[in-house]
Amino acid sequence: MALSIQDYLYKDIFLKIYNIANSAGDRVYVVGEFIRDYYLSRKSDRIEIVVEGDAIEFGRKVGMNIKTNVSYFKNQGVATINYQGDEIVFSGAKRRIINTGGGKPTYAPGRIQDDLLLRDFTINALAISLNSSDYGEMIDISKGLEDISKGIIRTPIQPEEVFRSNPLMMLRAIRLATQLSTYDRKFQIDPDCKDAIRKYADKVDSIPKERVSEELNKILLCNVPRPGIKLLDECGILQRIIPALAATKGVETVDGIAHADSFPHSLLVLDNVAKLEARQFADTTNSLGIKQGEPNLWLRWAALLHEIGKPQTKRFVRGKGWTFNGYDVVGAKMIPNVFSSLKLPMNEKMKYVQKLISLQNRPKMLMDEDTSESAFRRLLFDAGDDTMDLILLCQANVT
């Protein structure tokens, strides 16, 4: 028989927090992702506790009780502990102070209802009481449970207000819609939120590049990453963060002859890589130390960017049609600029992506019956420990 959310509240850590809160007279709540992931049948090892009061002091009391170290972040008013494989995060309930003069919003201590309105999305704006007077009672002031059931990403307050003050939430909305979707349940961004993302798409320029690439990496590591990249494009964000990929969109026609659209093809190859990875069981590792069968972020980057050299090499030859000679080599040379612009690592991971893109057509060229044995040896030498990844990329490219 499946456990209910209330059954989970009788885990050891929740009872300890309950007893400490009861003794100290603090009001505390478990909030956000832990609750959401329960209803989505997702594993969660992060538990956020919101305290109506001093969260650092409360976290210190819990740490003393369970005899473990506590990490403090005084500027943020946050304390964290690790307990039995879970990360427990303590933060103080806060409310937003209306700033009539404009500028960045300011905050003050508040109640749990105030704090829930400051959450990114309604599916995370859920709280359960850990207090003696109403232990286990759900607080859902934004219909978050309903949005979980319907698969909707929606902000608790007007989306324009959220995205204007914190543009990172636009990327997070797209990432969550991709990450939380399964074959049985699809998450979609609420139409008003999507319109607001389009309206403020230019504000992604103000987000630190490291945070942008962090969200991109999470999208690429989803089981089905293609919808996330499509959403970035539909919302006007893709051309601002990966212009080289956005440039592959579209079809040109000359003399009634059109070439294929590289953009949807690249997204399909990306999804194919994710599927093929899941079917691998070999116990070999590539040059980055990643085992076959494990999600390989850098192979997925290679899949996404494998045709970025085509716009620069596109030529129409009468009597022959469209050619893209050398797009693999040109694309590989573009990778350092792409990685640098996103503050992605400029080390062996970048070189690995370059290698796969530059070699992507070599296996196909070797299919000729007249190919010499030395040509095979040269490819094996050039690909090295990444030969199997190159073959997987070539398999994924058969669309």
N, C-alpha and C positions, 0 to 999 in steps of 0.2 A: 504494500500500500504506500502510495507516494506521501511524503511529508508535506504538510501545509506550511505556509510562511510562519505561522505562529509556533509550529513545532521547532523551526529553526531558531526561534528566539529563546529556546531552552538549551541552546549550546552553552558550554561552559563560560565563554567570554561574555555573552549577553547577561548571564546571571550575575557574574562578577560586577559588570558595569551597573546593573540594576541595584545591587546591594550598596555599592559605593555611592551612587546617586541618591539613594534613599537615605543613607546616613548623612551625606553632606547637604541634603536639601536642594541639590541641583536638578534641573529638568533636562533630560537627555533623550535623543532620538537616533535611531538608525535611519539613514537617508540615502536616497539615490540609487546608484548602480547595483548595489547588492539586492535591492528589492526588485528592480527592473529585471535583472538577470535571473532571479528566481522564476518570475512569470514567463520568461522566455526559455526556461530550461537550459540556461547557460551556466557554466562553471564560473564562480566568482571567488577570488581570493583577496579582494579589497573591500573593507567594511568602513564606511564613513559614519562617524558619530558626531552629531551636532549638539552642542551644549549651549543652553541659554545661560551664558556666564563665561567664566575664564576657562577656555578649552585647554590651554597649556597646563594650568594647575590641575584640572581634572585628569588630563592624560598622565601627569606625574603621579597622582594617586593610584591610578590603575596600574601604572608601571611598578610602583612599590608593592602593590597587592600581589601581582603575579611574578614579582622578582625578575624583571627584565629591563633592559635599557630603554630609555625614551629619547627620541630625537626631537629637538625644539626648533621651530622657525618663528622667532619672535616677531619679525616684521609682518608675517602673515597671520600670526596668532594661531599657529597650527602645531600639533604634536603628533608623532607617529610612533607606533610600536609594532613589533613582529611577534606573533603569538600563534603557535601550532600551525604554521604555514600560511597564516593570514596577515595581511598588512592592515592594521587598525589605525585610521586617521581621525584625529579629534580636531574639530574646527568650531569656532564660535558662531552662534546665530547672529545675523546682521540684517540691517535694513538700509535701504538707500535713502540718502538725504537729497531732496530736490535742490538742484543747483540752478537758480534762476539766471545766473550770470554765464551759463554755458560751461564748457570745459569738461574735464574728466569728472565722472560721478564720485561722490564721497559716501562713506558708510559709517554707521554707528551700531552699537549693540542692539539687537532686536529679538523678536520672538520667532518661533519656528515657522509660523505662517509668513512672516516677512522674508525669511531666508529662502523658503521654497519659491517665492516669486522671483528670486534672483538666480534661480537655477537656469542652466542653458536651455533645456527642453522639458516638456511636460512629462515625458517618460522617465526623467530623472528627478522630477519635482514631487517625489513621494517620500513620506516619512512614517515610521512606526514608533510609537511611544515605548520607552523602556522605563516608565515611571510607575510607581506603585498604584496611583489612582486610576490609570487607564492603560496598564501594560498590554501591549499587543494591538492597540487601536491604530488603525490606518488613518493618516491625514493625506487627503488627495484633493487639494483645492483647485487644481487645474485640469481635472479629468485625465490624469496621466494613465490610469489603468485602462480607460476606454481607448486611449491612443495606442497603448501597447497592443490591445486586442485587435485594433484596426490596422496596425502597422503604419502609424503616422508620426513623422518628426515635426513637432510644432513648438513654438516658444511660449512660455507662460504669459508673457506680456507682448506688446506690439513688436513684431520682428524688426521693424525699422530701428526701434530704440535699441534692441539687442545688438544688431549687426553694425550700427553706426558707432556704438561705444566699444564694441569688441569684435572686430572683423574676423578674428580667428574662428568665431562660432559659425561662420559661413562654411568654412572648410570642415569643421567638426560635424555640421549637419549632413554634409555630403558623405563624409566618412561613416557616420553612424548608419545612414540609410543603406550603405553598402555592406557594412560589417554585420549588422543585425539581420539582414535578409537571409533567408534559407530557401530551399526548394519548396517548402510548404507555406512560408509566410514571407511576403515581400513588404519591405518598408519603403514608404514614399515621403517626400518632403511636402508638407502642406502647401497648397498653391500660393497663399499669401506670403509664406516664408520664401518660397522660390522666387516670387516677384521681387521681394526685398533683397534677396541675394543678387539678382540681376541689377537692381538699382544701385547697390553699393559694391559691385564687383571690383571697381577701381581701388577700393580700400584695401585689397589684399596686398597692394604695393607697400603698405605701412607695416605689414606683419613681418617679424624677423624671419629671414630665410630658413633658419634652422627649424622653426616651428612649422613653416610651410612644408618642408621636406619630411618632417616627422609625420604629418597627416598624410602626405602622399605615400610614404612607405607603408603606413597602416592600410591604406586603400589597396595598394598593390599586393599586400599579403592576405587579402580577403580570399575566401574560397572561390568567389566569382567577382573578380575586380573590375570587369568591363563596365558595369553600370556606374561605378564611381567616376571613372574617367569621362564617360558620356555626360554625366551631370555637371562636371567641371566645365565641359564644353558648352552645354546648353545654358549654363548660368553666366557665361562670359568670363570665366576665370582662367580657363586653360591657356588662352592666348597671352595672358599676363604672366603666367608662371612657367610655361614650357612653350614659348612661341615657335620653336623648331618643330614641335609635334603638331601644333595647330596649323602650321604651314602645309602639312601633308594633306589637309582636307580639300575636297573638291575634285571635280573632273573637268578636263579641258577637251574640246572636240575640234578637230581639224579635218576637213574633207570628209565629214561624216564619221570619222574614226575617233573614238574616245578611249582614254586609258582608264585603268581601274582606280578607284578612290583608295588611297593608301591608309587613310585614317581608320575607317571601320575594319579594314583588313588587319591593321596592327592591334586593334582591341580584341579581335577574334583570336589572333595568335597569342595574345596575353592570356586570355581565358583558357586556350588550349594548353599552354604551359602549365597553368595551375592544375588542370585535370590530369595531365601526364605525370606531373610530379607525384600526385597522390597515388599513382599506380606503381611507382618504383619501389623496389624492396632490396636492391643491392646494397651491400655494406661498404661501398667504396666512397671516397671523398674527393672533392675537386680541389683546385689550387687554393681555395679560400677556407678549406677545412669543413665545408658543408657536405653532409652525407646525402647521397641520393635517397629520395623519398621524403626529405624534409623540405619545407617551403624555402625557396632560394630567392631572396629579394633581388639579388643582382642579376640573376637570370631573367626575372620578370622585367627589370629595367631594360635589359637587352631586347626582350620581346617587344616592349612598348616602343622603343626607339629604333628598331632595326631598319626602318625605311625613312628616317629623317633626312637621308642624303638624296632622296629622289627629287624633291623640288629643284635642287641645284643642278641635277644631271639630266633633267627632262629635255628631250629633243624629239621633234617630229621629222622623220625621214620619209619623203614621198616614195611610195612604192613599197615601203617597209613598215611604216607605222611609228609608234612611239618607242623610244629607247631610253634607258636609264643607265647607260654604261658607267661603271665605277661607282654606283651609289653606295655600295658597301664600304668602299675605302673612304669616300667623302663623309659618309655617316659616322664612321669610326673617328675621323678627325674632328667632328663636331662635338663629340662626347665631352671633352674637357670643358668647353664653354657651357654646356648644359649643366654639368655637375658643379662647376664653379658658381654659376648663377643661383643655384639652389643650396649652396654650401653643403653639398654631398661630399663624401670623402674623395680626396684627390690621390688616392694611394692604389694599392693592388686591386681594390674593388672596382675603381674606375677603369683600370687597365684590363680587368677581366671582361667588363662590358664592351670595351673597345675591341678586344680580341674576338669575342663571339660575333660582333657585328661585322668585323672585317673578314671573318672566315665563313660567314653564313652561306655563301654560294659555292664554296669549294666542294662539299660533299655531293651536291647535285652535278657538278662538272665531272666528278669521278665516275658517274654512272655509265659513261661511254665504254663500250666493249674494248676499245683500243687503248684505254687508260693504262699507263705503265705502272708496274709495282712500285717504282721509285716515287710516283706521284702520291700513292697512298702513304708511303713512309713519310714523305714531306708533310702531309696533312697531320698525321699522327704526332710528328715532332712539333709542328707549329701549335697544335691544340693542346698537347701535353696532357696534364691531369684533367683538363676540361673537355676532353674528347666526347664523353658521354653527354655532357651538357650541350655541346654543339649539336650532337645528333638529335637530342630532345628538341632543341630550338628548330631544327630543320623539320622534324616531324610535326611540330606545332604549326609550322609555316604552310603545311599542306592544307589549304582551306577551300 
